[in-house]
């Protein structure tokens, strides 16, 4: 069975699932394979992240 990663908002500055790094879907150097589904509700997730970090400042 293939494992799955689902994420809401991508990170163009530091992401590892298809933006800065391409660790997911699995690099051929690893012995595990992962199915990746990204940008699920991207706008809502990005706003939630912005609000969180805004509150931390």
C-alpha positions as CSV (number, residue, x, y, z in Angstrom):
1,X,0.0,0.0,0.0
2,X,1.3,3.4,-0.9
3,X,1.4,6.0,1.9
4,X,-0.2,9.4,1.3
5,X,0.6,13.0,2.3
6,X,-2.1,15.7,2.0
7,X,-1.3,19.3,2.6
8,X,-3.3,22.5,2.4
9,X,-0.9,25.3,1.5
10,X,2.4,25.0,-0.3
11,X,5.5,26.9,0.8
12,X,7.4,28.5,-2.1
13,X,10.3,29.6,0.1
14,X,10.9,26.4,2.1
15,X,8.6,23.6,1.0
16,X,9.8,20.1,0.5
17,X,6.9,18.7,-1.6
18,X,7.5,20.2,-5.0
19,X,8.7,23.7,-4.4
20,X,12.3,24.3,-3.0
21,X,13.0,20.6,-2.4
22,X,11.5,17.6,-4.1
23,X,11.5,15.0,-1.3
24,X,7.9,14.1,-2.0
25,X,6.8,12.3,-4.1
26,X,9.6,10.0,-2.9
27,X,13.0,10.6,-4.4
28,X,14.4,7.4,-5.9
29,X,17.1,7.4,-3.3
30,X,14.6,6.5,-0.6
31,X,13.1,3.1,-0.1
32,X,9.6,4.4,0.7
33,X,7.0,5.7,-1.8
34,X,4.5,8.4,-1.0
35,X,1.6,9.8,-2.9
36,X,1.3,13.6,-2.5
37,X,-1.8,15.7,-2.9
38,X,-1.2,19.4,-2.3
39,X,-2.9,22.8,-2.3
40,X,-6.2,21.4,-0.7
41,X,-8.1,24.6,0.2
42,X,-4.9,26.6,-0.4
43,X,-6.3,30.0,0.2
44,X,-8.0,29.1,3.5
45,X,-4.9,27.2,4.8
46,X,-2.6,30.0,3.8
47,X,-4.7,32.6,5.7
48,X,-4.8,30.4,8.7
49,X,-1.0,30.2,8.7
50,X,-0.6,33.9,8.2
51,X,-3.0,34.6,11.1
52,X,-1.1,32.2,13.3
53,X,2.3,33.8,12.6
54,X,0.8,37.3,12.8
55,X,-0.3,36.5,16.4
56,X,3.2,35.2,17.3
57,X,4.8,38.6,16.5
